[in-house]
Amino acid sequence: MTVDDCLFCKIVNKEIPSEFLYEDDAFVVFRDINPQAPVHLLIVPKKHIRSINDLTDDDKEIISEIFMVGKKIAKIENVNKSGYKLVFNVEKGGGQVIFHIHLHLIGGWKK
C-alpha cells in the first residue's frame, strides 16, 4: 500500500469526509466507524507512518505528542476520570487493519 492508497491519508487530506473532533498541525481525531466501546476514537498523525515498526528517531516527537492529544481528548469526551484505554495495534498479527499508525482511545463503559 502506498501513501496514495492510504485511507487515513485520504481522511487527513479531506479527500474522504469525516467529522474531526479535534485537529491541530500534526493530528486529527475522529470516531471509529466500528466502535468497540461507547467512546472509541482514533488519534491519527497527519504524517504517514505505516506502522510502529516503521518509526524512526525523527518520529519521537509525534509519538510523545500523540499521548498528550489522547489525554486532552479523554478530558473533552469526559472519560478522563472514569478511565480509558490507549491502544496501538501493530501489524496484521497485532490487529492492525489500516497501515497508517493511529492510537485508539477507548472508554465510556458504565460501572
Residue pairs with C-beta under 8 A, 6 or more apart in sequence:
1 50
1 99
3 9
3 48
6 48
6 98
6 99
6 100
7 16
7 98
7 100
8 44
8 48
8 98
8 100
8 102
9 48
9 100
10 16
11 18
11 28
11 30
11 44
12 28
12 44
12 46
18 28
18 30
19 30
19 31
20 28
20 29
20 30
21 29
21 30
21 31
21 41
21 73
21 76
21 77
22 28
22 29
22 69
22 72
22 73
22 76
23 29
24 69
25 46
26 45
26 46
26 47
26 62
26 65
27 43
27 44
27 45
27 46
27 65
27 66
27 69
28 44
28 46
29 41
29 42
29 43
29 44
29 69
29 73
29 105
30 41
30 42
30 44
31 40
31 41
31 42
32 40
32 41
32 42
32 104
36 106
37 106
37 107
37 108
37 109
38 107
38 108
38 109
39 77
39 79
39 84
39 105
39 106
39 107
39 108
40 104
40 105
40 106
41 73
41 77
41 104
41 105
41 106
42 102
42 103
42 104
42 105
43 66
43 69
43 70
43 73
43 102
43 103
43 104
43 105
44 100
44 101
44 102
45 62
45 66
45 100
45 101
45 102
47 59
47 62
48 100
49 55
49 59
49 62
49 100
49 101
50 99
50 100
50 101
51 90
51 91
51 96
51 99
51 101
52 88
52 90
52 101
53 90
53 91
54 101
55 63
55 101
66 103
67 86
67 103
70 86
70 103
70 105
71 80
73 105
74 80
74 84
74 105
74 107
77 105
77 107
77 108
79 105
79 107
79 108
82 107
82 108
82 109
82 111
83 107
84 105
84 106
84 107
84 108
85 104
85 105
85 106
85 107
86 103
86 104
86 105
86 106
87 103
87 104
87 106
88 101
88 102
88 103
88 104
89 95
89 96
89 97
89 104
90 96
